[in-house]
Amino acid sequence: MNPSSSFHPHDNKEPLDSTNLDDMMENLNRSNQQLLQAIEELKAENLKLRLFINIAAHELRTPIMPIIGYSEILQEDIGERKEIKGIIYNAKRLDQLAGNILEGAKVENHALRLDKEQFNLKDLLSDIIHDYEDQLILKGSKDVELYYEPKDIFLVADKVRLGRVISNLLHNAIKFTPHGEITIATTEIKHNNGGEAIHVSIKDTGSGLSPAISPKLFSKFVSTDSGGTGLGLFVSKNIIESHGGKIEAQNNPDGKGALFSFIIPK
């Protein structure tokens, strides 16, 4: 065979048309511009949505505080009444929900700022537990008992936000414990850095944590309850971590219920 007549696969390849290449680059640039524009529009819409949620939560809280205040005055005047307790409790729950929405927005905007003060953890816990005991009475639930052994523990932290964390965890425990008991415990321990720290745990005998939910339990909008917002645990995690602490959850070794706990420096 004559070498000059041998077949070479590349001999039949047509040269790339520069016009086609220019068209391809133009289409690619146009697509990139459209994509960038779409991203900017999404950012603008997301900003508007977050602003709306922030304003709505603020506006929601405005009438809540007078409702709580007037109801408490009314209760002082006419005595303890189930109906008045119901108004106070539900107004406080609504305030808690609005507060979680606002705190969630602050976390997203990296604007969560702690306002620390010295206080007795016993007083904070006693007030919160008293509110939730009223909740159980209002629900007519005689099958759930709250246990707490008061201890004087003084620490420096953001009292309002720490109260939000405890309230979120306790509310969660009550929601998933139709009968049984919930135990709140506090202990002074040594922190990893050698300093003093506070360990708070809330143990229930409820339905426990689903294996599918556990890995993402403290993520935003993750909830084991179809009626929940999925913000309470997300906000709680960020508040505890802002204090330099850690929060975690696990099922109890005996398979009955869950244990939520957190540690923060004292």
N, C-alpha and C positions, 0 to 999 in steps of 0.2 A: 504494500500500500504506500502510496506517495504521501510523505509527511505533510506536504503542503495542502493536501486535500482532506486531512483528518478532521473529525468533527470536534469542535470546542463549544461547550454549552453556553459560554458567555458571548459567543459571537452573535447570537440572535437577540441579546438584550438591548432594548431600545433605550436611548439616552433619556434621562429625566427631563421633562419639559419644564423649563424655568417658570413658565406662566402658571403651570399647575402648582408648583412649589409656592409661588407667591400667593395664589388663591388659598392654599392650605394654611399658610401662615396668617393670612388675613382673617380666615374663618376662626383659627385658633385664638387670635388676639381678640376678636369680637366675642367669642365664647367666654374668654377670661374676663373681659370687661363686664359682660352680663352677669357672670358669677359674682364678681366683686360687688356689683350694684345690688344684687339680691342679698348678699351677706350684710351689706350696710343697711338695707331696708329691714332685714330681720333684727339687726342690732337695735335699730330705732324703735321697732315695734316692741321688742323685749324691754327696752328702757321705758316705753310708755306704759306697758303692762305692769312693770315693777313699781313705777310711780303711782299708778292707779291703785294697786294693792296697798301700797304704803299709806296713801291718803285715805283709802277706805277703812283701813285698820285704825288709823288715828281718829277718824270721824266716828267709828263704831265705839271707841273707848270713851268719847266725850259724854254721851248720855249714860254710860254704864256706872260711872263713879257716883253721880247723884242718886241713881237708883239704889245702889248699895248703901250710901250714906243715909238717905231718907228711910230706908227699910230698917236699918239698925236703930235709928231714932224712934221709929214706930214700935219696934220690938221692945225698946226700953220703956215706952209709955204704956203699952197694953200687955206686956209680958210675952213669954215664949209662946209662939204659935207656929204650927206646922206650915201654914201657908206663907208666913213671913220668912221662915227659914228657907222655904223653897225659893222664894224670890231672891234672897241674898245669895244662896248657893248657886243658882243658875246664872245670876248676874256675874258672880265671881268666875264661873266657868267660861262665860262669854268673854270676860276680861282676859282670862288666861289664854284663850284661843287667839284673841286679837294681839295679845302680847307676843305669842309665839310667831305670828305672822310678821310682826315688826322686827323681832329679833332675827328671824330668818333672813329678812331683807338686809339687816345690818351685817350679818355674816357674809352674805353674797357680795356686799359692797365693801367688805373688809373694814367696816366701821364700828365693830363691836368694841366698846371702851368700858373697862371695868371701873366701878365706883366703890372702892374698898373702904371698909370700916371695921372696927372691932365690935364683936357681938357674941352673945351666948347662943350656941347652936341649939341648946335645949329649948330655949324660948321660941325660936323659929320653928323647930319641929313640933312642939306642943301645939302651937297655933294652927299649923297645917293639918295635923292629925285631928284636931278638934273639928275643923271644917269638914274633913272626910268622914268622920263619925256621924256628923249631921247628914251627910249624903246617904250613908247606909240606912239611917233611920228613915229618911224621906223615901227611899226606895223600898222600905218595908223589909229590908234584908236582915234576917236574924241568923243567917248561916255563915256570915263572915265576921271574924274577930280581928281587930287590930291590936298588936302587941308592941309596946314601946316602953323601955325602962329609961326614964329621964336621967341624964348625966350632965353636969356642968362642964361644957367644953367651950372654951373661949378661943376664937380665931379671928384673923383679919382676912376678910374676903368681901365680895360684892353680895351683900345680904339679900337684896331683891332678886338677883339672878340665881343665887344658890337656892333660894326659896322656889324659884320657877323650876329648877331641875328636880328638886325633891317632889314638888307637886306633880310634875309630869310623870315621874316614875311611880308615884303612889297611885295616881289616876290610872295609869296603865295596868298596875297590879290588880286594882279593884275591878277594872273592866273585864279582865280575863280570869277572875276568881269568883265564880258564882256561889261557891260554898267552900269553907275551909278557913284558913287563917293567913294573915299577912304580918310579918315581923320586921320591924324597923330597928336596926342596931347601929350604934356609933362607937368607934374606938379610936383612941389616940395611938398612933404607930410611928415608927421611924421611916422617913422618906428615903428614896434611893440615894439622894445626895447627902444623907446623914442627918438632915434636919427633921423637925417634927412635922407630922402630917395627920390628917383626919381621914378615917375610913368610914364610909356610910354604906349600909347595905339594906336592900328591901327584898325580902324573900317571901314568895307566895306559894300556895299549893294549888294553883290554877292549872290551866291547860298547857302551859309550857311554851317553848319556842319551836317553831317549825324549822326543820333543817334547811328548807329552801329560803327562809327569810333570814336566818341567823347571820350569814356572812355580810349582809347588807343592811342589817337592822338599824344602824345609826346614819344611814344615807338619807338624803332629802326625798320626801314624798314616798318613802317605803313604809307601809303599814300592814299589820296583820289583820286589821279591821277594815271592812269595806266602808265604814262610816267615818274613819279617821283621816286626818290630813297628812299624816306621816311627817309632821314638822316637830313634834314634841321631843323625840329622841335625837333628831338632827340638831336642834337648838341646844339640847342638854349637853351633847357631846362637845360642841364648840365652846359652850360656857365653861365646862370643866377643863378643857384643854387650854383655854385662855388664862385659867388660873395656874397653869403649869401642872395639871393633874391628868388623870386617866379614868375613863369610864368603860365598863364592860358588862356583858350579860351572858348567862349560861343557864342551861337546865340544871335542876337539882340532881345530885347523884342517885337519889331514890326514884327518879322519874316523875315526881309529883311537883309540877310547877317550875318556876324560874327564879333566878337570883340576879338582881341588878345591883351593881355596886360602883362606887367611885372613890378616888383618893385625890385629895388636894393638899398642898402644903399649908401648914398651920400659920 
